Amino acid sequence: MLIEVFGPGCAKCETLLKHTKHAVEQLGGDHTVIKISDYPAMAARGVLSTPALAVDGQLKFQGKVASSAEILELLKA
C-alpha cells in the first residue's frame, strides 16, 4: 500500500506525516509512506488544500490533520 502525504512542510503537514507513520506502525504489514512537497506534483494530483493524504493514488482528504486513529480506520477499510 502506498500512502502519500502532501504538504509544503508546515507544522500541520508534518503533524499529518507523524500521525500517518504512527498509524502504519500500528497496522503493520508492508506499507510505504512518502511525503510530497513539490507544488506542481501536488497540483497534478488534484490537491487544492494541504495537508492532504492519498492511499494507493486516491485522495482521501485535504485541508485537515487527521488523527492516527482516523488514519488507521481509513487504512483498515
C-alpha positions in Angstrom: 0.0 0.0 0.0 1.4 3.4 -1.0 0.4 6.3 1.3 1.2 9.8 0.3 1.2 12.8 2.5 1.1 16.2 0.6 2.2 19.5 2.0 4.9 22.1 1.8 6.5 21.4 5.2 4.3 23.4 7.5 3.6 22.3 11.1 0.2 20.8 10.1 1.7 18.8 7.2 4.5 17.5 9.5 1.9 16.5 12.1 -0.1 14.6 9.5 3.0 12.8 8.4 3.7 11.9 12.0 0.2 10.6 12.6 0.3 8.6 9.3 3.6 6.9 10.3 2.1 6.1 13.7 -1.0 4.6 12.1 1.1 2.5 9.7 3.2 1.2 12.6 0.1 0.1 14.4 -1.3 -1.6 11.3 1.8 -3.5 10.5 2.3 -5.0 7.1 4.1 -3.7 4.0 3.2 -0.1 3.6 5.2 2.8 2.1 4.7 6.4 3.4 6.1 9.2 1.3 5.9 13.0 1.7 5.4 15.1 -1.4 6.3 18.8 -1.1 6.5 19.8 -4.8 3.7 22.2 -5.7 3.4 21.1 -9.4 3.2 17.5 -8.3 0.5 18.3 -5.7 -1.5 20.3 -8.3 -1.2 17.5 -10.8 -2.7 15.1 -8.3 -5.6 17.4 -7.6 -4.5 18.6 -4.2 -6.1 22.0 -3.6 -5.6 22.3 0.1 -2.9 21.0 2.3 -2.2 18.9 4.2 -3.7 16.1 2.2 -3.4 12.3 2.2 -3.8 9.7 -0.6 -3.9 6.0 -0.4 -2.9 4.0 -3.4 -3.3 7.0 -5.7 -6.7 8.1 -4.4 -7.1 11.3 -2.4 -8.8 10.5 0.9 -8.9 14.0 2.4 -7.5 17.5 2.1 -7.1 20.5 4.4 -7.2 18.5 7.6 -4.9 17.0 10.1 -6.4 13.6 10.8 -5.6 11.7 14.0 -3.7 8.5 14.0 -6.9 6.7 14.9 -8.7 8.2 11.9 -5.9 7.2 9.5 -5.8 3.7 11.0 -9.5 3.2 10.3 -9.1 4.5 6.8 -6.3 2.1 6.1 -8.2 -0.9 7.5 -11.2 -0.2 5.2 
